[in-house]
Amino acid sequence: MGTRVGSSSSLAGGRRVEARLGLATTTRKAAAVKLSELGEFALIERIAARLPVHRDDVRVGVGDDVAVLALDAETYQLATCDIQVEGVHFVRESITGYQLGRRAAAINLSDIAAKGGTPEHFLISLALPGELDVHWVEGLYDGLREEAARHGADIVGGNLSRTGGPVVVDVFLLGRVSRDEVLLRSGARPGDRVLVTGSLGEAAAGLGLLGRGGGIVAEEQEQVVQAYLTPRPRVREGRAIARRGVATSMIDLSDGLSSDIGHICEQSGVGVRLWADRLPTSGATREATELLGRPAWALALEGGEDYELCLTAPSGREGELMAEVQEETGTHLTCVGEILEREAGRWVVLPDGSEARLEGRGWDHFAGRVGARGTDDR
């Protein structure tokens, strides 16, 4: 999950091309650094530094989950992609092809929702082992199609390749949003309130139960397991929030609230204080925490893959926004924190009233930090 940097490309011409791009000298002189030492987000920063923007239609590029591109005088094109790799993002024995299809589509839909956009066209690239059952692939596309259609989008193409390795599902999604309504990560201001949709921690609880039970869970635990396997993107809620013109920034919660609110802080140049005892959790999550040995608020704060929306809104207007969005969509919003000046830092008020520094503990693909998202080495 986390942030994407676009499709891969190759450079021809060897040393001459590298020298022209200023890469060869840097590569020879720099000490070898492993990706596991650098970490996912530091890697993205290094990649972004090598990709200057040349076109004037790029509003937001590398470093965000969604590229925002000028389409016409009134509209932005939105472009996002996300990959699911067997053994990293899923285990085939614990998820059906249909479930994986829905999940892969939902993750991309959530990115479009975070910009307040409308999803339109999917492209799907697959790398599949030759011995894979064709019915599994058909189920995958059934799930992709169903989740896309649920939000008014179509699958319009893609690519297939054979692989001797794991199943790879790479999903690309295009959407659009009015220039007057687009929500970025850079608009939060001191004094704003921090809001989230729905409840948090269900996906982390579901993942924990799947790992604990070897993929077998009790019937009463199905709610949190399904939250992990087939998340529901908040596309309708994202549109409702954007249309009202009250929110100042927004992001979807893929890596966990503690990590994702940090992206808003970085790009808006602000600090934040979250209130752990106000984080919304479901009864099913609270029941699961008794088995997992972690408090519900910790799963809500640090667990990833909920794909809820986190947004900021001016103090005094959050109540109006919360009421209007719930009336239109049926989804409850909760105020869970406040935006501070940058110099004030990032904090979480714990249930006992003490304050602790807020540290992003969501998933990092290369550094191997897990936080509340289980104990595997995904």
Secondary structure as UniProt FT lines:
FT   HELIX           15..21
FT   HELIX           24..29
FT   HELIX           35..38
FT   HELIX           40..49
FT   TURN            56..57
FT   STRAND          58..60
FT   TURN            62..63
FT   STRAND          67..70
FT   STRAND          75..86
FT   TURN            87..89
FT   HELIX           92..94
FT   HELIX           97..114
FT   TURN            115..116
FT   STRAND          118..128
FT   TURN            130..131
FT   HELIX           134..150
FT   TURN            151..152
FT   STRAND          154..162
FT   STRAND          168..178
FT   TURN            179..181
FT   TURN            190..191
FT   STRAND          193..197
FT   HELIX           202..212
FT   TURN            213..215
FT   HELIX           219..221
FT   HELIX           222..229
FT   HELIX           235..244
FT   STRAND          249..252
FT   HELIX           257..268
FT   STRAND          270..275
FT   HELIX           276..278
FT   HELIX           283..292
FT   HELIX           296..302
FT   STRAND          309..313
FT   TURN            315..317
FT   HELIX           318..329
FT   STRAND          333..341
FT   HELIX           342..344
FT   STRAND          346..349
FT   TURN            351..352
FT   STRAND          355..357
FT   TURN            365..367
FT   TURN            371..372
//
